[in-house]
């Protein structure tokens, strides 16, 4: 049995998702481990192209450890909120957050 490796997407607007996507495009990864991404794979990786020549990744959505499948990209969704991520564009929530840190 291959070791299971848990990977957090981290900041959704950071470089973590891009690094995960590019790493997972290499099929050799599945020969060495069973990766489990913690975050929101459906929204992020299905709708977030990180390179013009890279297609979307397919993830097996799992809810508990018994559902993790060797030889597959597994994902655990850690929150239920739907959101839209537009790289390079601030959202209303981020503008509000920034305003709370502004100094007079």
Residue pairs with C-beta under 8 A, 6 or more apart in sequence:
1 70
2 32
2 33
2 34
2 70
3 33
3 34
4 33
4 34
4 35
4 36
4 68
5 33
5 34
5 35
5 36
6 36
6 38
7 20
7 35
7 36
7 37
7 38
8 16
8 37
8 38
8 39
9 16
9 17
9 20
9 37
9 38
9 39
9 40
9 44
10 16
10 17
10 39
12 39
12 40
12 44
12 85
13 85
13 87
17 39
17 44
17 45
17 48
17 50
18 50
20 37
20 45
21 45
21 48
21 50
21 54
21 57
22 50
22 51
22 54
23 29
24 35
24 57
24 73
25 54
25 57
29 35
30 71
30 72
30 73
34 68
34 69
34 70
34 71
34 72
34 74
35 73
35 74
36 62
36 68
36 74
36 75
36 76
37 45
37 59
37 73
37 74
37 75
37 76
38 75
38 76
38 78
39 75
39 76
39 77
39 78
40 77
40 78
40 79
41 57
41 59
41 61
41 73
41 75
41 77
42 59
42 61
42 75
42 77
43 82
43 83
43 85
44 85
45 56
45 57
45 59
45 75
46 56
46 57
47 56
47 85
48 85
48 87
49 56
57 73
58 73
59 72
59 73
59 74
59 75
60 67
60 69
60 72
60 73
60 74
60 75
61 75
61 76
61 77
62 68
62 69
62 74
62 75
62 76
63 76
67 74
68 74
84 91
90 98
